[in-house]
Amino acid sequence: MPTLSGGKIPHVDWKADGHVCFDVETSGGKKGRNCVIQLSAVFVNKDSKRSALTFNELVYTVRPIAWAATKVHGLTNASLVRAKGDFKVVGKLWIEWLQKGTHGCQGVSL
């Protein structure tokens, strides 16, 4: 899990430092029974321009994707055959991507 050094949220000047935008899609369904099926993120530089450093990966799950969720994000169980693995695998790739992109940011420890 990502943590913040010292347990405190560091001050970040978003206009000077840039930021990361995240998007997470789930399988939908009953509370406590849905799963993450896609992790996406992009670094936005200090000029509010989207950087080339992006992350977008599907996450495999055996749980069925609810039709209501498919109507929102367009993903189906058949879509997940392209996933690189389950949340343990893709989550690790996501953390590695964040570490590479935030290298040198003060106060952030992943």
LUMVEXZA-62318 format. One record per residue (C-alpha): x, y, z. Coordinates in steps of 0.25 Angstrom, whole numbers, plus 5000, padded with zeros to 4 digits. Last residue first. Layout:
REM LUMVEXZA-62318
XYZ/...
REM end
This chain:
REM LUMVEXZA-62318
502250174991/502850294999/502350434997/502950545005/503750614995/503550564980/504850514975/504350394968/502850424966/502750364952/503550234954/502950214967/501550224961/501850124950/502450024961/501150044969/500250024957/501049894953/500849844967/499449864966/499349794952/499949664958/499249664972/497949714965/497949594955/498749584943/499249644930/497849674926/497449644911/496449534915/495749644923/494949694911/494149564911/493649594925/493149724920/493649864920/492749984914/493050074926/491650114930/490750014923/491749904927/491449944941/489949934940/490249794933/490949744946/492349694943/492449544947/493449514958/494649434953/495549554952/496649604943/497049754944/497149834932/498249934930/498450084927/499650154932/500150284926/501450364925/501250444912/500950564920/499550634920/499750784920/499250864932/500550944931/501050884944/501050744937/499850654938/500250504941/499250404936/498550294943/497750164940/497350044948/496349944942/495549834948/495449864962/494549764969/493049774974/492549684985/492549784997/491349854992/490549784982/490849794967/491949874960/493149804953/493949934957/494650044949/495750124955/496250264949/497350344955/497950484951/499350504956/499850644959/500750764955/501850824963/501750974962/500250984959/499950874969/500750934980/500850804989/500850815004/501150675009/500050595015/500650535029/500850395033/502350415035/502550385020/501250365013/500850225010/500550144997/500050005000/
REM end
